[in-house]
Amino acid sequence: MKQTLRKETVILFDLDGTLIDSTEAILQCFDDSFRHFGMPTPPAEEIKALIGHPLDFMYAHLGVPQERVWDFVDVYKQHYRERSKPMTKFLPYAKEAIEEAASFARLGVVTTKTGIYSKILLEHMGVMEFFEVLIGREDVTHPKPHPEPIHKALHLMGVEASEDVWMIGDTCLDMVSAKDAGIEGVGVLSGYGKRVELERCSKFLQNDALGAVQLIKSFKKKLKLSRNNLKL
């Protein structure tokens, strides 16, 4: 009987800007919610600059009074449930990145998006089976950049933070969360984070998720060689 090699590497992925492009759905749902409450929709660039943060944070920073933020969030979610599937696509090389990562690592998703809709979306896109866990906004008290979402993902996977646990994301929220959780982060330029910001907050930077996975794979080989040399 062929034995399956135990995968020691763990890779956690962000979603928006890292694996998927749901910009159209996000902008449409913000427009839906502002129209619903009779308020002018902020410029698209202002909304996109906040993607990666939780919805309540985004609405508060787009001028919605704090006492009405969750009303806007509720309307957004109602529309997102309908719009997300037809308006979301993989970023270039993202599906290949997932498949490549799954060949040598255990995978999870850590996102500030609503977890239940994220799971439905990834099932629709045919890749949810690759992920052991998905941590969404409703699963934690403190979202990224707090380390809680990463800690929760690792706890559910039964692993501890180490040099062989990685977070791939497109904003400094992901990189700060990774650092504070005691794992390595790889920033990608495929999403909403600006290069100058990512260069400041990330030790590693790649063009896309596939490049990030290949970087991690190369480090895994170096780590294995280093361990073998120590045994000599």
C-alpha positions in Angstrom: 0.0 0.0 0.0 1.4 3.4 -1.0 1.9 5.7 2.0 0.8 9.3 1.9 3.5 11.6 3.0 2.5 13.8 6.0 2.2 17.4 5.1 3.9 19.6 7.7 3.6 22.9 5.8 0.4 25.0 6.4 -0.6 27.8 4.1 -3.4 30.2 4.9 -4.9 32.3 2.1 -6.7 35.6 2.2 -9.6 35.8 -0.4 -10.3 39.2 -2.0 -7.3 40.4 -3.9 -5.3 37.2 -3.2 -7.4 34.4 -4.8 -10.5 36.0 -6.1 -11.7 39.3 -7.7 -15.1 40.2 -6.4 -14.6 44.0 -6.9 -17.7 44.3 -9.1 -19.9 42.6 -6.6 -18.5 44.6 -3.7 -19.0 47.9 -5.4 -22.5 47.0 -6.6 -23.5 45.9 -3.1 -22.2 49.1 -1.6 -24.2 51.1 -4.1 -27.3 48.9 -3.3 -27.0 49.7 0.4 -26.4 53.5 0.0 -29.2 53.8 -2.4 -31.5 51.8 -0.1 -30.9 54.4 2.7 -31.1 57.4 0.3 -27.4 58.3 0.7 -25.0 59.1 -2.2 -22.6 56.2 -2.9 -19.0 57.1 -2.2 -16.5 57.1 -5.2 -15.4 53.6 -6.2 -11.8 54.4 -5.4 -12.6 55.2 -1.8 -14.5 51.9 -1.4 -11.7 49.9 -3.0 -9.1 51.5 -0.8 -10.9 50.0 2.2 -11.4 46.4 0.9 -9.8 44.0 3.2 -11.3 45.6 6.3 -14.5 44.3 7.8 -17.7 45.8 6.4 -18.6 47.7 9.6 -15.1 49.4 9.5 -15.6 50.2 5.8 -19.0 51.8 6.3 -17.9 53.8 9.3 -14.9 55.2 7.3 -17.2 56.0 4.3 -19.2 58.4 6.5 -22.1 56.2 7.8 -23.1 57.2 11.3 -21.9 54.5 13.8 -25.5 53.8 15.0 -26.5 52.9 11.4 -23.5 50.9 10.3 -25.0 47.5 11.0 -28.1 48.4 9.1 -26.0 49.1 6.0 -24.1 45.8 6.6 -27.3 43.8 6.7 -28.5 45.3 3.4 -25.1 44.7 1.8 -25.2 41.0 2.8 -28.7 40.6 1.4 -27.5 41.7 -2.0 -24.1 40.1 -1.8 -25.7 36.7 -1.4 -27.3 37.2 -4.8 -24.5 39.0 -6.6 -21.4 37.1 -5.4 -21.5 34.0 -7.6 -22.0 35.7 -11.0 -19.8 38.6 -10.2 -16.7 36.9 -8.8 -13.8 35.3 -10.7 -10.5 33.8 -9.9 -7.5 36.1 -10.1 -4.9 35.1 -12.7 -3.1 31.9 -11.6 -5.1 31.7 -8.3 -6.6 28.3 -9.0 -3.2 27.0 -10.0 -1.8 28.4 -6.8 -4.4 26.4 -4.8 -3.7 23.2 -6.6 0.1 23.6 -6.3 -0.2 24.5 -2.6 -2.4 21.4 -1.9 0.3 19.2 -3.4 2.6 19.8 -0.4 0.7 21.7 2.3 -2.4 21.8 4.4 -4.6 24.8 3.4 -7.0 27.2 5.1 -8.7 30.5 4.4 -8.6 33.5 6.7 -10.8 36.4 5.5 -12.7 39.4 6.8 -15.5 38.5 4.5 -18.6 36.7 5.9 -17.6 33.1 6.3 -20.8 31.4 5.4 -21.0 33.3 2.0 -17.3 32.7 1.4 -17.8 28.9 1.8 -20.7 29.0 -0.6 -18.7 31.0 -3.1 -15.7 28.7 -3.0 -17.9 25.7 -3.3 -19.5 27.3 -6.4 -16.0 27.9 -7.8 -15.0 24.3 -7.2 -12.2 24.7 -4.7 -13.6 24.6 -1.2 -12.6 20.9 -1.0 -8.9 22.0 -0.9 -9.3 23.9 2.4 -9.6 22.3 5.9 -10.8 25.5 7.6 -12.3 28.8 6.6 -12.3 31.6 9.2 -14.7 34.5 8.4 -15.6 37.7 10.1 -18.4 36.1 12.2 -16.0 33.5 13.5 -13.8 35.9 15.6 -14.2 38.9 17.9 -11.1 40.6 16.5 -10.6 40.4 12.7 -7.3 41.0 10.9 -4.9 42.7 11.5 -5.4 41.1 14.9 -3.9 37.6 15.1 -7.0 36.0 16.4 -8.3 34.7 13.0 -5.0 33.0 12.3 -4.8 31.6 15.9 -8.3 30.2 15.5 -7.5 28.6 12.1 -4.4 26.9 13.4 -6.2 25.7 16.5 -8.9 24.1 14.4 -6.2 22.5 12.2 -4.4 21.2 15.3 -1.1 22.9 14.5 1.1 25.5 16.2 2.7 28.6 14.7 6.1 27.8 13.3 8.5 28.6 10.5 6.6 26.2 8.3 3.2 28.0 8.6 2.5 30.8 6.2 -0.1 33.5 5.4 -0.6 34.8 1.8 -2.4 38.1 1.4 -2.6 41.3 -0.5 -2.7 43.9 2.3 -0.8 44.8 5.4 -3.7 43.6 7.4 -2.7 40.1 6.4 1.0 40.7 7.0 0.5 42.2 10.4 -1.9 39.5 11.5 0.7 36.9 10.4 3.6 38.5 12.2 1.7 38.9 15.4 0.5 35.3 15.2 4.1 34.1 14.9 4.0 32.9 11.3 5.5 34.1 8.1 3.6 36.3 5.6 4.0 36.6 1.8 2.5 39.7 0.3 1.0 39.6 -3.2 0.6 42.5 -5.7 -2.6 41.1 -7.3 -5.0 42.9 -5.1 -5.8 46.1 -3.2 -2.6 46.7 -1.2 -0.1 49.2 -2.7 3.4 48.1 -3.4 5.0 50.7 -1.1 2.8 49.6 1.8 3.5 45.9 1.2 7.2 46.5 1.0 7.1 48.1 4.4 5.0 45.4 6.1 6.1 42.2 4.4 9.5 40.5 4.2 8.4 38.6 1.1 6.6 40.0 -1.9 5.4 38.3 -5.1 3.2 39.2 -8.0 0.5 36.7 -7.3 -0.6 33.8 -5.2 1.1 31.2 -7.4 4.4 33.1 -7.1 3.9 33.1 -3.3 3.2 29.4 -3.2 6.3 28.7 -5.3 8.3 30.8 -2.9 7.1 28.9 0.1 7.8 25.6 -1.7 11.4 26.7 -2.3 11.8 27.6 1.4 10.4 24.2 2.3 13.2 22.6 0.2 15.8 24.7 1.9 14.4 23.9 5.3 14.5 20.2 4.6 18.1 20.5 3.4 19.1 22.4 6.5 17.5 19.8 8.8 19.2 17.0 6.9 22.6 18.7 7.3 22.1 19.1 11.0 21.6 15.3 11.2 25.0 14.6 9.5 
